[in-house]
Amino acid sequence: MPANEKTQPILDELRSLASPLVAHRSLPFGVEPLDRRLAGEGLRAGALHEIAASSCSLVDDAAATLFIAGIAAREAHATGAPVLWVSCRSDLYAPGVEQAGLAADQVHVEPRDDKMLLAVIEDAVRDGTPCAIIAEARKVPMVASRRCSSYRREVNADRALKPPAEMVRRFAAYPDALRASVDIAAECTFDLGESLPTSTRTSA
């Protein structure tokens, strides 16, 4: 049944409510043929991405490493936050990644095995300090991959209160958004008790 003049505004409002909102930012590569093939016209920030070399050759492995380093370097430049590189191997060539734009003073952690590697990733994501976390793992089970994604979602849903200085550091590249958040906060009422965990006690 076609919409009439009375129902059309209601339908428009319902469509606007049902339309998904883009709650994340994208990091474009600046290469139009590539960006237009990606959702959001860029690589999604705050998400898990898996990158692998096309073969086991040293050339392809180096290309994948420099590709990742270039992405992390741009994110570090935009946010002013450090990059965490976690690898069980000790063959990361700092001068090489520096040529890709990633400063040699980025944090490098070398855990003893992949199990410890995943533990380091979990701690780093929950801490929220690194702007990018690069993990070189020999083999990551699907369960572990999903856990990494869930860590990222938990951080995105974080309700922890942060000091103003930390907010300024995290959103240094987006001063307009930071000012807008202050204006929005001024219009809101908030009771800290609403964020306290609740529990239900049951008896056997």
N, C-alpha and C positions, 0 to 999 in steps of 0.2 A: 504494500500500500504506500503510495507516495506521501511524503511529509507535507503537511500544510503549514500555513504561516505561524500557527500556534506551536506546533511540535518541532519545527526546524531548529529554533534556538536551543531547545532541550537536547536534541540529537547532537548538535554541534558541541554543546557542553560535555555530553557523555563521551563523544569521540576524543575531546581534548584530555579528559580524565583517563581514558583508556590508552591513549598513546604513550608508548614508553618514553621515559625521559633519559637523556644521556647524562648519567651521573658520574662520568669519568672524562678525563681529558685524553687527547691523542697526541702522539709525538710524530709529526709528519717527517718524511725523509727528504722532502723538497724535490722529489722526482715525480712529476705528475703522472706518468704511466703506472708507477708503482702505488702512489698514494690513492689514486682513484679506485684501485682494486681492493683497498683495505676498508673495513668498516670504520667510520669516523674519519676516513681519509688520513690514516696514520696508525702507528703502532699504539695499542692501548696501554696507557700508563697504569700502574698499580695492578698488574695482572701477571700470570705465569705464562711465559713463552718458552718453547723448546726449539733450539737451533742445533743443527747437526751438519757436519761436513758432507759433501756429496760422495766422498770416497775416503779411504784410509790413508791417502797420500799426504805427505807433509805440506804440500802446496794447498790442498783443499782444507786441511786442518788449520793452517795459518790464516787462510782467507776467512774461515768461520770465526776464528779468534778475533781478527781485526774488525770484522763486521760487528761483533758483539761489543768490542771495545769502543768503536765509534758511536754506537747507540748510547752506551753508558756515559761516554764523555759529554755528549750533548745534554743528557739529563743532569749530570753533575754541574755543567755550566749554567743550566737554567735554574737549578734549585740551590746551588751552593752547598750541597750536602755531599758527604763522601760516598765512594763506591766500595762495596765489599766483594772481593773476588775469592771464592772458596774452591780449592782444588786439592785432590789427594796427590797430584803430581807436582814436581818441583821444577818444571820446565817453562814456567811463565817468564817470558823475556820482557822485562820492564821497558827497555828502550824501544822495543817494537810497538808495544801498546801505546807508548807515549807519542809515537809518530801518528797514531790514529786519533790523538787528541786527549787520551786519558792520562792524567798526570801520574808520575811515578810514585807519588805519595799516597795513592789509594791503598786501602787496607787489604792485605793478602793473608788468608788463613789457610794452613795446610793440615787438615785433619788426617788421622791415621787410616780411616776407611770411609766408605760411603755412608755407613750408619751414623758416624760422627758428623759427617758432612751435612746430612739432613738435620741433625740436631742443631748445628750452627745456623743453618738457614732459618729454622723455626725461631730460635732466639733472636736473630737479627730482624726478622719480619715483625715479631711481636714488639721489639724495642722501637722500631720505626725510624732509627737514625739514618741508615743508608738510603740514598735516593734510588739505588739499584743494587741488586744482589745477583752476582754471576756465579753459578755453581757448575763445575765440571765434574760430572759423575759418570762412572763406567756404565752403570746400569741402574735405572730408577724404576721400581715397580709401579704399576698403575695406582696402587693404593697410596704409595708415598707421593706420587704426583698429585693425587686428589687432596692429600693432606696439605701439601704446599698451597694449593688453591684455596683451601678452607682457611689457612692462616691469613692469607691476603684478605679474604672476605671479613674475617674477624677484626682485622686492623681497620678496614674501611668502616666497620660498624662500631668502632671504639667510642665509648662515651667518657673516657678519662678526661679530666680537666687538665689543661696545659697552661703554663704561664704565658703571658703576652709575648715575652722574648722568644719563646719556642715557636709560637704561632707566626711571628714575624720572620723567623729563620726558615720555617717550612714553606711559607708562601711568599718568599722574597720576590719571586718572579711574577706574582699576581697581586700587586698592591691594591688594585681596584676591588678585587674579590675580598681582600682582607678588610678594607674600609666598609664594604657592603655588609660583611658579617657583623661588624660592630653596630651598624645601623639597625640590622635585623634583631640583634640581641637586645637592643634598647627597647624594642617594641614587645619583647616576650617576657612572660613571667615563668619562673622556674623554681621548683622546690627540689632541693637536693635529695630529699627523702624518696622522690619518685624513682631515683636510679639505684636505690639500695636493693640488693638481692633479697628475694623472699624464699621461704622454704615451707614445705608442708610436712607436718609430722603425722605419721600414721601409726596405729597400734595393731599388734598382731592379734 
